[in-house]
């Protein structure tokens, strides 16, 4: 299987159009990574580094800026022009998706084909600009207030000049990233935004490996803190997490559907098809929502001087059982909530009935809708519980092996879900190009299935 994979990977560069797409995608990702090192004007870099180190020690990596920093490829902790990353675009996309399900005008627009989707994408871009401006403004205020709360002079010259400069710089950076993602979508291979996010996540890998070697080194200041056997067990566990994540992402329950068709001679025949119900419909969205809601109090407490407020929010920080209980509960809730938003059994049943389709053994109409809801509710339990398992993995590894959160984050959480899902999607597209040119894919038998 490994030899087949590398053979297919080599073949990708023999096909001219696929080679151009791959090289163009790599070029755009390189441009994005260069922009992650261009600093924002008016920032004291040394004070900024000390401030984030202290905040990481205070919250144990448990704040909402950890999520934003991961999605921005660690640009937020350096306050570069790409500090916001694609988070405003992701938030705007999720908001538009939810609004489309509850506002009849948007729902009607989404059913108008390509023109409707183009209009919704335009609304998403407008929302991205608005969210980026708001986030940049509050980040500027937060940086200015750090001198009062924490004693760090991060901003050289506080005031409206710095705030406006930061808002324009961060918003422009987000729009540039959005444009780069669209260029990959048009001329490259894979999903542009997802590949940019994955590139940012994987950019932390060298720093994580360096920290891991420091923990293994007996010559470090604190001596060797990790045994080689522990690292070996962690590597085996990483392989298990990747393997299980791949299975859950691709897992689906196929509901058989038959369509009655009339032939020219007056007879009738049936055409078999199926409805793929994904085990994990929500994916990383449930974890992102749960983290954003739960970690917000911990983030506020990191720079609010009130001892009463900090004591109140201490139980909601990582390392305490209320945090993990609420975290799992929120993930379960958002898994079902998002699944209910994106998949409507009543609409599916009505469309099947309209086109003469039926599920064998199930009456059309309401009975079909009830059956689809019954199946989807039960398979979502598996996906939701797996999301809870993956979400708490970094904290479990951090507590059990006593490693930094940067190292533990590669053993679960949103990072591993995004990386595995994006790689599967990209390989699926590349495999389609290979098979179109009569080449074998990445697997000797079967085909890859992406997240969609």
Secondary structure, 3 states (H helix, E strand, C coil): CHHHHHHHHHHHCCCHHHHHHHHHHHHHHHHHHHHCCCECCCECHHHHHHHHHHHHHHHCCCCHHHHHHHHCCCCHHHCECCCCCCHHHHHHHHHHHHHHHHCHHHHHHHCCCHHHHHHHHHHHHHHHHHHHHHHHHHHHHHHHHHHHHCCCCCECCCCHHHHHHHHHHHHHHHHHHHHHHHHHHHHCCCCHHHHHHHHHHHCCHHHHHHHHHHHHCCCCCCCCCCCHHHHHHHHHHHHHHHHHHHHHHHCEEEEEEEEEEECCCCCEEEEEEEEEEECCCCCHHHHHHHHHHHHHHHHHHCCCCCHHHHHHHHCCCCCCHHHHHHHHHHHHHHHHHHHHHHCCHHHHHHHHHHCCEECCCCCCCHHHHHHHHHHHHHHHHHHHHHHHHHHHHHHHHHHHHCCCHHHHHHHCHHHHHHHHHHHHHHHHHHHHHHHHCCCCCCCCCCCCCCCC
